[in-house]
C-alpha cells in the first residue's frame, strides 16, 4: 500500500481545529473538538490500482481513557469535463467510531475506508481513475455513547491506497497488464521494438481470431417486413460473425436451415407465398427466408449468432477483454507470435514463433472448450 501524507488542511465555513505543539516531542498536531472540520484533496496517481479503495489513516491521542469519539468523512470526486466546481460534485459520507486508549495521551493509529461504500473504488456511482481529484471533508462528530469531552489531537493524516508499482504501460485496464506481460516475455523493458500501438493491434487481431471461432455468441431480435424475403444482416446486426439459429416471432422451434441458396430459389419460385417463415439460408451478408412474413414486426426474427466485440483500446473506454481474466495469456501468446514473425530475421526467431504459436493454439482450445460446454447447456433449454 502506498501512503500519501496530508500536510495541509483547508478551512471550511464551519469551526476549524486548532493547531499546537506537543510540549515533550515538539511534534505539531491539530486539535479537534466535536463539530470541528477541515478539507484536503489529492490527485489520483497514474499507478492507482483500479477498483481499490482509499483509506484514511490518523495518528491520534486523547487525555481521556477509554472514552469514545467519532469521525465523519464526506468524499467527493471531481473529474475534468464532468463538473464545473466541487460544490456540483456528488459525494458519499463515511462514518466511524473509536475508543480512546486505556492509557491517557497514548498515540494510537486509526484507519478506515473513505471510498467504496457500495462497491470498491466507487464514489457516488463513479469509478475512481487516474487524474481524478478526490476531496475529503473530515469532521469530528459525536459518539453514540460515552462521548470524550476532551479535544482529540491528530499528529498525522495520511491516505493509503493500493498501486500497481510494477506497471510500465500507460494503457488502462487489462490491456495495460497484457502489454506489460508481452514486454516481460520479449525481454524488452521499454517500447523500443514493440510499441503500445503494435501490441494493441495484435490484441485486436487476436480478438478477431477468437470471433472467427464463434467464441462470442448472443441473441438479437431484428425486424421483418411483410412480403420481403431478404434481410441485410450487416445493417441489422453490424458486428455479427456467423448465424447459428433463427426463430420467427413467438415460435418455440427454430426455422429450418436450407442446404444452399439454390434450394431457397427453388422454394421461392415454386410457391411465392406469405405467412409464417419456416426456412432460411444465409448468402453473403443477407438472410433469405421462405415463405415471407405476412405482417411487419419490429422483432420478427430472433437470431442466435456469434459476433465480433468492439476493438479494445488503451484508454478508459473499453480497456478490458470480454473474456475471463484467467485467459488473458491468450493475447500475450498471440502478440509474441506476431512479434517474432516481425523479427523473423533475428537468430532463433523462427523457433520462438513456432513455440508461441503452439502455446497460443493450446490456450485457445482451452477457452473454446469451456465456451462449447456453456453454449451447449444454454441452447439445450430452448
N, C-alpha and C positions, 0 to 999 in steps of 0.2 A: 504494500500500500504506500502511495506517495502522500506526503504531508505538505499542505500549503499553509504557511504561517500567516495569521492575520495580525498585522502590526498597526493597523489604523482603523478606528471606529468612527463612523459618521453620525452626527447628532440627528435626531428626528424631532418632530414637533412636541413629542412627549418629554417626560422627565429623563434626564441623561445620567448615567452612572458617573460618580466622582472618581478622580484619579489620585493615586497616592503611592508611597514607597514603604516597603517593609523596613522597620527600624533596625532589624538584625542583618538581613541579607542585602538591603538596599534595592531589592528587586521591585520593579514597578508593577502596579496592579490597577484594575478598575473595580470600584466598589458598588455593588448592586443592591438596591432596596426593591421591595415589591412595586411594580409599575415602571421601573427604570427600563429604558430600551435604547438600542443603537443599531445602526446598519453597517454592513460591509458587503463587498462584492468581489467576485473573481471571474476571470475569463476561462472557459473550459479549454484545456490544452489539446493539442493535436493528438497526443498519445492517450487521451482518455479512452478507457475500455467501455465501449458501448454496452448499455444495459446494466451498468453497475451504479450503485448509489453513492452519494456524498454523505459523509459522517462528520458531525461537529464534535470536536474534542475540546474539552475545557479542563484547565488545571485550576481548581478552586479550593477555598478553605473557609471555615466559619468558626467564630469564637464559641458557638454553641455546640453542645454534644448531643448527637442523635436526633436533632430537630430536622424537620422536613422543609424543603423548598422546591419550587417548580420553575421550569423554563418553557418558553414557547418560541418557536421559530417560524416565521412566515417566509416561505421560499418562493421567489418569483423568477421567471425565465424571460429574458429579453433576447430576441433573435432579429438580426437585420432583415428588414423587409416585412416583418410581422407586426411590429409595434412601434409607435412613434415615441412614446415615453414610457417610463417604468410604471407610471400610475395606470396605464392602459393594459398592463400585462396581468394575465390571470395568475393566481398564486395558490399555494397549498400551505396549510398550517400543521405543524408538528409540535406535540407537547410531551413532556416527560417530567417525572418527579423523582427526587433523590433524598436520601437521609444523610445528614452530616456525620462525619466520623465520630466514633465514641470518644476520641481524644480531641479536645478543642484545638483549633488553629492547625489541624493536620492537613497537609497538602494532599488532595485527592484528585484522581483522574476520572473524568466522566466522558462518555461517548454515546451518541445516538444518531440515527439516520435523519437526514433533513431533505431527502428526495425519496420518491417511490412509495408513497403511502398506499397506492393501489397496485402498481406494477413497478418492478425495479427499473431505475433510470428514467422515470417519467415524472414530469412536473406539470400539473394541470392539463393532462392529456397530451403533452408534447414530449417526445423522447429527447433527452439531453444529447447534444452533439458538439463537436469541436467548434470553437469560436462563439458559442453561446455565452451570454453574460448571466450569471446566477447572482441574484441579490438576496441577502438574508437580513431579516429584521429580528434581532434577539431581544426578548422581553423576559424579565423575571416576573412570574405570576405566583399567585397564592397556592399553597399546597392544599390537598383535600383535608388534612388534619395536622395537628401539631406544627403549625407554621413557625418557622425560625424567625424570631423577632429581630435578629441582627442582620446587618448587610453581609452579603456573600462577596468575598474577594476573589476575582479571577486574575491569575498570574499569567495565563497564556491561553490563546484561542487558535485553533488550527482546524483546517478541513482535511479530511483523509479520503482518498479515492483510489480505486484500482486503475492502473495504467498498463498499457502494452509497451513496456520499456524496450522490448526487443524488436518492435515493429519498425521496418525500414521504409516500406512503400507508403506513399501518401494517399493511396486509394482507400476508400471506405470499405467497411464491412468485410465479408468473407473473401471478396475479390482481392483486397489488400493482403490478406493472410495467404491466399493461393500464390500471389505474386512473390511474396517473401519465401514461400516454400520452394518455388521454382528456382529462385536465385540461390537459395541454400544448397540445393542439389546440383545446380550447374556450377557451383563454386564461384559465384560472382556476387560480391557484396554490394556493388553499385550497379547502376543501369548503364554499364559500358557497352556490352554486346546485346543484351536483352533489355530493351526499353519497356516501360509500362505499357505503351501502346501496342508493341509487338505481342506481349504476353496477353493483353486483353483481347486482341484479335484472335489469338489462339484459343482462349477460353470460350469465346463466342462460336468459333468453328467447332469446338468440342460439343457445345450445346446443340449445334445443328446436326452433328453426327448422332447424338442421342435421340434427337427428334425424329430422324430418319429411321431409327429403330423402334419408333412408336412408343417411346417411354412415357411421354406426357399425353394423357387422354382425358377427355371431358365430354359433356353433352351440351349441345347448343340447339336451341329452338329457332327455326328460321321460317319466314313467311312462305306461303304458296299462293299462286294466282290462279283463279278459275280458268280452265281451258289451256293453261300453259304446261308443257311437258318438260321444260328446261329451267333449271335454277343455277345461276352462276355462283359457284362456291367461293371463289376468290372475293366476290362482292359481299356475300352473306357471311362468310367466316374467313376473314383475311389471313389468319395465321394457321389455317388448318393444314395438316400434313397428309393424312390418309383417312378415308372414311371407312368405318367398320360395320356400322349398322344404322338403319333408318327406320323410324317408326312414324306412321301417319297419325295425325291428331286423334288422341283418345283411344288408340288401338293397343291391345295388350301384347300382340305378337309383331315381330319386325317384318318389314317388307322383304320380298324375295329378291336377292341379287341375281341379275341375269349374267350369263356367261360371256356375252360380248355385245358390242354396240349393234352389230348386225341383227342379233336376236331381238333387241329392242325395236329396231327398224321394221322387222317383220311383224311384231305385235302391233305397232302403231299403224302400219299400212293396212293390216288385215282388219283392224277394228278401232277406228279413231273415235273413242267414246270418252265420256266424263263420268266421274263417280268417286269411288274411294281408291286412291292409288295403291297398287298391290306389288308392283315390281319396279326395280330401278337398276341403273347402270351408271358408272362414272366414266366419263370420257373427257380427257384433258382436265380442264378446270370447271367442268359442269356436271351437274346431277340431272339425269334424264329419268322421268317417271312415267309409268303407264298403269292404268288409264290416268288422264289428267283429273285434277280436283274439280268438283262441281261448284265450289264456292271459294271466295277469298278468305284466307285465315292468317291472322298475324303470327300464330305459332303452328303452322301447318305441318312441318316436319321436325321431329326430334332426332337430331343426328349425333350419333356416338362416334367420335373421331379423335385421332391424335393431332397434336398441334406443336408449333414452334413457339416457345416463350419469347418475350421481348429480350433484346440484347442487354447483357449485363454492362454496367458502367463503373467507372472509378469514383463517381460522385455518390452523394447520399440518395440518389434516385436509382433504385434497382441495383444495389451492390451485392446482393446475396443470391446465389444459385437456387432455383426452385427444386431442390432435391435434398435428401437428408444430409446433414453436415458431415456425417461419417464418410460419405462418398466423395468429398471434395478432392481427395487424392487423384480421382479420375482426371480432373482438369490439370493437375500438376504433371501427371504422366503424359497426357496428350501434348501439352505445351513443350515439355522436354523432348518428346519425339520430334516435334517440329523444329526445335532449336538445334538439335544435332543434324537434322536434314538441312537446315540452313547453313550449318557449319560443316557440311559433308566432306570438305577437302582437308579438314584437320585430321591428324593421326588418331585412329580409333573411333572417329565419329560414326562410321557405319555400324560398328559393334554396339555403341550406345544407342543408336537409332533403333536397332533390332531389339535391344534389351527393353527399352521403354515402350516399344510397340507391343511386345508380349505382355508387359505389365499392364498397359492400358486395356488391351483386349480382355485380360483376365479380370480386371476390376469391373469392366463394363458388363461382362457376363454375370458377375455377382449382382450388380444393380438391376439388370434386366430380368434376372431370375426372380428377384424379390418382386419386381413390378408385375411379372406374369402371374405369379401366385395371387397377388392382390386383385388384379383385373379379373381373373377367373372367378374369384369369390364374389366380387361386386356384380358381375354380369349374371351369375347364377341365380340372383334374386329377382330378375326381371320376370 
